[in-house]
Amino acid sequence: MKYFLLLMLFLICFLVKNSFADSVWLQIKDKSLKISSGSILDFTFLAGQFSDGKLRFFCASQPFGVEEGFPDHVTADAYARQLKLHGYNLARFVFVENVLMAGRTCDFDFDPKQLDRFHYFLAALKREGVGWLLDGLTSQNGAYGDVGRDRWAKKRNVKAGLYYDPEQQAHWKQLVHRILFTQNPYTGMRILEDPALYGVILVNEGGLNHIVNLDPDPRLDHLFDQWLTNRYGTAESARLAWGIHGPNGGHVVLPRRIWSANPWVNDAQRFYYDSQREAFRWMSDYIRGLGYQGLITAFNNWPNLQDQATRAQLSWVDMHAYHEEPSRFVQLGSHVSQTSSLVGGLEYVRHLANARYWGKPYTVSEHGHPFWNRWRYESGLAVGAYAAFQEWDLICRHGSGPIELGYGMGKSSRRKAIYPYGIGMDPIERANETLTALLYLRGDVRPSQHRVGIRLSEEYVFDQRGGIGRLPKDVTSIGLVTGVGLIWNDQKPDDRLDVLIDPGGAMSTLSNKMAVKTGLGGEPTFSDLLTELQERGLLAGNISDGKNIFVSDTGEIVFEPHSKLLKVITPRTEAAAYEHAPGKLDSLTISQSSGPALLAASSMDGRQLNQSRRILLILATDARNSGMQFADKDEKELRRLGGLPVLIRSINVAIQIKNDNHAKMSLYALHLNGERAQKLPMNISVEDAISFEIDTQILKFGPTTFFELVAE
């Protein structure tokens, strides 16, 4: 018997270890992806408006994609309606200039058909109550006509030119005027004057850390030389100040891909800080001169401290962050490391949480955990839960086409396969977005009970951290347990703060008091911060330890990084993203699972989950293209993208839900559009609960990510 048990234990461990390698991939049979009105996936009831008057925006990125241009009028109406049915109340348009200039050879010679369709699409969205978020400039090529057929080719570097070239600055002004200040014939208003416009991102991802490290421009080196002359008297004096850390001989150049602080890097970061503030000044002056008084922002990526300092000067802060983007998109040899975002402590979510400034609107116009990372089912729960917990104003999963009307219905390659950022084609990403809508836009996850400020100063950013550093992990991890936001210098935001953390220990705040108490300097540890917060009565009884477990101050979010487990337990939704079946949450129990997955149960009738008569179940594993090939057994390096039909990794799960209506409940597998496909068997236990097993291999109409429990 002893040896039998040991053998069984070995087999279980072996099967768990090989749960990915031995996966069964099931072909999706559904064709229509249009949400059926009145179905359990009809989210038109979500408004994003709360009883305290606060608004939240659940944003659809590139609502039709950009590869096929803007949709014709009939298709625009259909997409606008479907976006509303999916729960979106905002749409972000990027690369508008690329679509308008496709195939054009003269500057600003916009395709009249595409311009008409753009205007009509905006109006169609507005009629459905879906607002807009727009870029002033997205493309490095702007609206120049000498780019050629591929508008995505790097023929120009307009984003760099905006810092030094009057001609390219004038080009940006004309672009803003031609697109945003032109009257839309379908609304009768200029875009900049329309209340449907949420705000304008002056230049998307236009910060100098991003530009210099990815698309260097020698003319920026010359600008740096001039800045050094103003600072030191001569560039040679700057070289002497840098000592051994500067470039070897020749002309002064900006450091590239150097991530540690030294005098040369420090000066470069100060140069970026000054240059970015000046660029924002003239751009904001121009758009304000057009009469626009709405929200404007810029410099919306990179969590480095200099970039954080730049964003402190803006009235609206926007940020981007991702977990593991493919190295070369879908080119041969493109690579992902196939890591779970949970194991890394949700680094990208922490970057987002610690980019917000108290007292300013805060939005996340790009986030993602892209295909073909097999753990991407984690992201809907992670971002949805923490965005609601931190009370961000807007979230937007970056993609080209957040929804599709059906499989095999488009002309472009992006509608013939799952691509990275191809949300609408990817059933896992659609499951993620569905859960996010409930956690964030419906507000199933309660906001944090407290507000902690993290003070940044020029001394800390530049003198102590050289501008290139980032906030310490132990400091950013506070965002996993309570509300966090930045404070610049001694500014006093309107938001009430419970405590102020000074990561540099430069003032009599939390971290400095701990240094005095211990007699030691340096950065505070998570344990130190948590202890001090508990002593102040903020997190009494919180069992977070900074390594193995993080529990939100509301008690609704439990994160165990090393177990690859994230749980959310709220009155209306209970969910888990897991590697192994997590067992009992509260009303929901997941007692067995054949592989890693996301599983969520959400009440859809306004009642608590244990009283609900209509419950949506979301079950997401992994998806890929037919014929997809990799160069390695771990499926990291892409050899062939493949195409339709889309495949979903099979799963078998055992579920129990405690519910007052257990005796009346029926279980249905749903089509991906929300329509009921197949009634499934259930068991009713004596403990006022429903127990059942879902095996996606035996579903008659093919695999799905959605199921419905309903009292009949």
N, C-alpha and C positions, 0 to 999 in steps of 0.2 A: 504493500500500500504506500509506504514511504517513497519508494522509487517511482511509483506511478504518479504521485503528486509532484515529485521533482520534474518528471518528464512533462507533465501537463504545464507546469510553471514555465519550463523552457520553451515549450511550443507557443504559449501565450506571448512571452517576451519576443520570440522570433517573429510571430505574426504582427505584433505591434511595430517592431523595428522595420518590417518590410511592408507596412501598410500602403506606402506609396508605390513601391516597386511592383506589387502584386495587384494593383488597382484594376478594376474592371471599368472600362469606359463605355458609356451608354449614349447612343445617338438621340439627340433631341428630335422629336417628331413634329412638334408644334411649328406652324408657319406664321400665324398671326401673333404679333406682339402688342396689338392695340388693346389697351386696358378697356375692359367692358364696363360701361356705365352701370352703376348700381352693384357691381361686384365688390368683393371684400378688398380689392386692390384699388377701388375708386377713392382717391384721396382728395377730392375737390373740397371736402369739408375743412381741410387744413388751411388756416389763414395766417398763422405765424403771429397773431396778435394776442396778447395776454391781458389779464384783468388789471394789471398795474399800468397798462398803456404801452408797455414795451413791445417792439416789433422785432421779429427775426426773419431772416431771408434764407430760404433754401434754394440754392442757385443751380441752374442748368448751364453747363459750360458748352459754348459753341453749339447752340440748340439744334442745328441741322448738320453740324460738321462744316468743313470748308472745302472738301475735295471736289464736290459736285457744284459748287457755287451756292447761291441762295435758292431756296425752293420757289417753284411757281406758286401762284396765288392759292390754288386749290390745296396743294401740299402744305403751304404755309398755314392755312386754316386748320388742317388736320394735325400738324405738329403742335401748333399753339394749343389746341384743345387737349391733345394727349399730354403735353407738358403739365397742364393744369390737373388732369386726371392722375398724373404721377405724383402730384403734391408740390410741384415747383411754383414759387411765386416770384422768381427773378431769373433772368437769362443773361449770361455774360457773352458778349461778342468780342472775339479777338481776331486778328489778321483780316479785318474788314478790308484794309487797303490791298491785301493780296488778292482777294476775290474780285474786287472792283477793277484791279489792274491786270487780271489774267489775260494773256495774249495781247496786251497793249504795248505800243512802242514809243509813245510820247508821254511825257510827264503829266500826271493828273488827267489823263484821257480815260476817265472811268467808263467802263462798259455800261451803256444806258440800260440794257435789260437787267443787269445785275443790280444796278443802283435802284431801279424801280422795285425789284424783288426785295431788296434790303429794306426799303421804306415800307413796303407792304407787310413784310414779316414783323417789323416793329409794331405796326398798327394792329396786326392780328394778335400779337402777344398782349398788347395793351387791352384789347377788348376782352381777353380772358383773365385780366387782372394780374398779368405777369409783367413785372417791370424789367428794366434794362440796366446793365453795368457795361460800360464801354471803355476801350482804350483810346488814348489820343494817337499812340503809335505802338504797334506790336512788332512789325517786321523790320529787320535790319535794312531792307531795301526801300522802305518808305513807299512813295508813289512815283518813283523814278521809272522811266520807260525803257531804259537801256539794260534791263536785267536779263532779258531772254525769256524762254518759255517756262523755266522753273523759277517761280517766285520765291521758293524756299532756299535756293542756292545763295551762298554768301558772296554776292557780287559787290555789295557796299557794306559800310559799317556806320549807318546813320546814327545809331545810339551813341557811338563814340564821338561822332562829329558834332553832336549837340553841345558838347562841352567846349569846343574851340572854333567851329567853322560857322561864320555868319550866314553863308549860303545854305547850309543844312539846317540851321536854326530857322531861317526863313521858310525852308521846305516844311518843317514841322508845323509852323504857324499856318501855312496855307493848307496843309492836310487837315488840321483841326477845323479850320474855317470851312473847307469844302465838304467835309463829312458831317460835322456836328452842328454847324451854324447854318446849314441849308434847310429850307423848309421842306418838311415831309408832306407831300400832297395828300396822303391818306389820313393824316392826323390834323392837318392844317396848322401845324406848329413846327418851329425849329426844334431839333432834338435837344439842344442845350436848354430850351425853355420849357420842355415837356415835363410835367410832374412824374411821369413814368420813369424818368432817368434817376437811378439811385445815386450815381456818381461817375467820375471820370478818372481813370488811371492815366496820368499824363504820358508816361512811357512805361511799358511793361518790362520789368526786370532790367532796368536801365542803370543800376548801380555800378560803380567803377570796379569793385572787387569782381563782379561777374564779368564785366566787359574785358578787363585787362587779363584775367586768367583764362578766358575762353576765346575771346576775339581781340587779341592785342592790336593796338594801333600805334605806330611809331610817333605819330604827332602828339599823342598823349605824353610820351616821354619828353618831348620838347616843352609841353605845358608844365610838366613837373620840374624841368630845369628852370623855367621862369619862376615858379613858385619857390624853389630853393634859393634862387638869387634874392628874392624878396625877404626870405626868412634869415638867410645866413650872410648876405652880402654878395657872395659868389657861390657857384656850384662846387668849386674846389674846396671851399670852407666846409660845405656839407660833407664832402668826402672825408675830410679830416675828422669831422665829428663822428662819422660812421666807423672809422677805424677799419678793422679787418672784416666788417660785416657788409661793406658795400660791394658793388659790382667791380669786376677786375678790368681796369683800364677803359679806354674808349669814352664814348658819350655816356652821360647819365641816363639810366633806364629805370623803369619801374620794376620792382620785384615781381616775379611771376611764379606761382605755385610754391611759395615759401610760406609755411603756415605757423612758424614760430616767431615770436617777437624779437626784434633787434632794432638798433637805431635807424637803419635804412628802411625797414618795414614800417616802423613807427612814423617816420616822416611821410611815407607813401600814404598811410592811413589818414594822417592829418590833411594831406593834400586832397584825398578823396572827400573827406568831410567838408572842407571848404568849397571844393568844386561842386559837389552835389547840392549844397545849400544855395549856391549862386545859380545853378541850373534850375532848381525849383523856383527860385525867385522870379526869373524872367519868364518861365513858362506859366506860372500862376498869374503873374501880372498880365500876360497876354489873354489868357482865358477869362480872367475877371474883367478885362477891358471889353470883352464881347458881351458883357452883361450877365455872365453865368455866376450865380451865387451859391451853387450847390457844393457837394463834397468833391474834393480833389486829393489825390495822393500819388505816390511814386515810390521807387526804391523798395520793391515788395518781395525781395528774396535775400538770402544769406542771413544767418543768425549771429554773425560776428559782431563784436561790440561796437566797432565804428559804424556799421550799418544800423545797429540799434540806436546809436547816438544821432545819426542823421534822421531817423524816423521820429525821434523826439521833437524835431522842429516842425512836424506836420500836424495838421488838425485832425486828420483821419489816417489811421495806421492800417495797412493791408500787408498780408504776409503769405508766403508760399512755403511748403515743405512736403517732402516725399519720403517714403521708405523704398529704397532700392529700385531706382530706375534702370531700364536696360541700357547697356553701355553704348550700343550703336543701333538703337531702335530695332528694326527687323532685318538688318543686314546680316549676311552670313558671318558667323562668329560673334554676334552680339551676345552679351553675357549678363546673367543675374546670379547672385550668390545663393539664392534659395534660402534665405534666412527668415525666421519669424520676427516680426516687429516687436513681439512681446519679449523675446529674449534680450533684446537691446534696451529694455526699459521704455519702450514706446518713444524713442528718441525724437522722431519727427513730430509727435504730438507735444512733447515737452518743449521743443523749439517753438512751436506755434503758441503754446500757452504763455511762454516767457517772452514773447515779442509784443504782447499787448501792453499799451500804456493806459493806466487808470485815467479816467476823465476824458477819453477820446473814443469815438466810434472805432471798433476793431472788427476787421473782416479777414477771412481766409479765402481769397479768390482762387487759390489752387492748393489742393492737397491730393494725395494719391498713394496707392500701394499697387503698382501696375502689374498687369499680365506680363509674363507668365510665372510670376512668383506664386507658388502653390499655397502660400499662407495668406493670400490677399483677402480671404473671408474674414480676417480679423478687423479689417479697417472700418467697416460700417458700424460695428459696435464700438470700436475705440474712438473714432472721431465723433460719431453721433453722441456718445455718452459724455465725453469730456468737453465737447463744444457746448452742450447744454449745461453741464456742471459749471463751466467757466463763464457762461453767459456771453458768448461771442455773438456779434450782431449778424453775421452772414457766414455761411460756409458753402464751398463750391468744389466738388470733386472734379479735377481737371480731366477733360476728355474732348474728343471730337465726335459729337453725337451722343448725348446722354441717354437718348431713347431711340428706338427704331420702331417702325410700324409693322415690320415682319422680317423674317429671314429670306434672303434671296431677292429682295425688292429693289436694290440700288444698283447703280451703274459703276460706282467707284470700287476700287479694290478694298477700301475700308468697310464696304458692306458685303464682302464676300468671304470674310474671315474675322476672327477676333484679332485685333491689334492691341498693343499697349495703348492705354488711354481710350480704348474703344468700348465705352461703358454700355451703350445700347446693344451691342452684339454679344456681350459677355454676361451670361446669366448669373455669375457670381457677383459681378459689380452691380447688376440690377437688384439682386437680393440685398447687397450692402446698402444701396441707396434707399430701398424700401424701409429697412430698419432705421436708418438715419433719420428719415422723415418723421418717424414716430418718436424716437428718442429726443430729437432736437426741435423740430418744427412743432410737433404736438406738445412737446414739453414733458414727456414721461419722466425724464431724469430731472430731479430738482437741482436748482443752483446751489452753489456752495453757501454755507452759513457765514463764512468769514472772508475777509479781504486782506491779503498780505501784500505790502508794497516792497519792491526790490529797487533800491536806490542806485542809479547810475550817475556818475559825474565824469567830467573831463579828466580829472586826476586818475580815477580808477580805469576808465576806458583807455586812455592814451599813455599815461605815465606808468601805471602798474601792469597793464595788459597789452600795451603796444598797439591797440586798436584791432589787432587781428585775432585776439583771444575770444573765447566765448564764456558765458556764464558757467560756473562749475556744475557738474552733474548733480551733486547733492543739493545745490540751490534750486536747479530747475525741477528736481523731483518733488519739491514742495507742491508743485502744480498738480500732482497726482492725488493729493490729499486735501487741498483747500484752494480757495480762490487766490490767484496771483496776478500781478501786473507790475509794470515798471513805473518808476518815478524818475524824472530827470532833474538832477541837482536838488534844489530845495523847493521845487514847484509843489503847490498844494492843490491836488485835484478836488473836484466836487465830490467824488466818491469817498465815502467814509472808509478809513483804513483802520484795521485792528492792530496792526503792528508793521514796522518798517525794518526790512533787512538791508544791511549795507555790506555787500560782498567784499568790499575793500577795507572795511573796518575803519573808515575815515571819520565817522561821527558816532555819537552816543546812541547807537541803535542796537538792534538785536545781536548781530555778529560781533560788534565791538565790545559789547558788555560781556559776551562769552569769552573773548580774548582776555579781558581784564580779570574775569573770574578764574580762568585757568592759568593765567600767566603766560599764555602762548599766543603768538600771532597766527597768521595764515587763514586759509579759507575755512568757514564753518562746515562741519559734517552734517549729514542729514540727521543723525542721532542727536547732535547738539541742537539743531534747529527745532526738531520735534519736541525735545525735552523743554526747551525754552517756551515754545508755543503752548505746551501743556501746562507749564507753570503759570502762564498768563490766562489759563482757562479756555483756550481756543479749541484744543483737541483732546480734551479729557477722555481717557480710556481708549484712545486710538491705538491700535496694535501695529501700525505700520512700522517697519524696521529699516526701510531704505534699500533692502536687498531682495528679500523673499516675499514680502507682502506689502501692498499699499492699499489702504482703505480710505475712501473719501469721507469727509467730515459729516456727510449726510448718511453714511452707512450703505448707500445704494450701489457703489462701485467697489469691487474687490478685484485687485490685480496681483497675480502671482507670476512674476516674470519667468522664473526658472522652471515652473510647471507648465509654461505656455498656456496660461489660463487667465481669462478675463471674464468676470461675471458682473451682470447688472441685475439688481433685484429692486423693482419699483412696484407700486400698486397695480399699474396697468400692463407693464411689460417685464418679463423675466427672460434673460438671455445669457448665453455663454459661448465664447470662442475658445476652443479647447483642442488639445492634442489627444487627451484621454477623457472618457466620459466623466463629468465632474460630480455625478451623484445628485443629491438634493440641493436645490437652491432655496425656494420657499414653497410656493404652490407647485412649481415645476421640478420634476426629477428626471434626470437623464442617467439611467442606470447602466446602459450599455451602448457602445458605439464602435462600429467596425473600423473607424478611422477618424482623423481630425476633421473638425467641422465647426460651423456656426449654427447654433440652434436657438431660436427665439420664439416665445409665445406672447402675443399681444392681444389684449382685449380691444375689440373694435366696436363696442356699443356704449362706451362711456363708463361702464361699470369696472370695478376692480377685477383682476384676472380670476380670482377664485369665485366670483359671482357672475362673470360674463356669460352671456348666451351666444356670443359669436367671437371666436378667437382665430386670429391669423397665426399660422405656424410658418416660420422661415427656416429652411434647412439648406445650407450651402456648403459645398466641398471644394471642388476645383473643376475647371472647364478648360478645354483646349480645342484646337482645330483637328479635323480629320486629316491624316497624312502628316501631321506635325512631327518633325524629327529633331533630335538633339545629338550633339557630338560626344556626350558623356552620359554615364548611367545616372548621374544625379540631376540630369536635365537642366543644367545651367547654361550651356552654350548652344545657341540656336544654329541648326543646320538647314531646316526647312520650315517655313511658317505653316504650310498647309492651308486648308480652306473649309468650306461648308461640306457636310453638316457639322454643327458644333456638337462636341461630346462633353458629357458630365461624368465625373468620377462617382461611381456607385457608393452607396452607404446603407448600412442597416443600423437603426437606432431603436432602443427601447425607452419609451417615454411614459411618464405618469404625470397627470395634472389633477390637483385637488380642486374640485369645483362643485358648487351647490347644485348645479343642473346636470350632474353626472349621468343620471338615469335617462335624460332626454337627448343626450348629445349624439350627433353623427359626425363621422370623419370623412372628408373628401380630399382626394388629390386634385389639384387645380392645374389647368393649363397656365402657361406663363402670362396670359392676358387676364387671369383672374376667374375665368369661367370654370365651373365644376366639370371634372373629367371622369372621376371614378370614385365610388363609395368604397371605403376600406373598413375592414373588420376592427372591432374594439372589444375590450373587456371592461366590465364595471366591477370594481373591487368593493369590499365592505367598508372601506375607509373614506367614503364619499369622494372617490377619485376615479378618473378614467385612466386606464392603462392600455397601451397599444404599441405596436411595433411598425415601423416604416422601413420597408425594404425597397429601394428604388429600382432594383433589378426586376421586380415582378409587376410593375405598374403597366397597365394595358396600353396607355397612350404615351409611353415613354417617360423619361425622367423629368422631374420638375423641382423647383426650389420652394414652391408654395403649397400649403395645405390649409384646410378650413375645418374648424370644429364649430358646429352650430346646433343649438337646441331645436329639436323638431317635434 
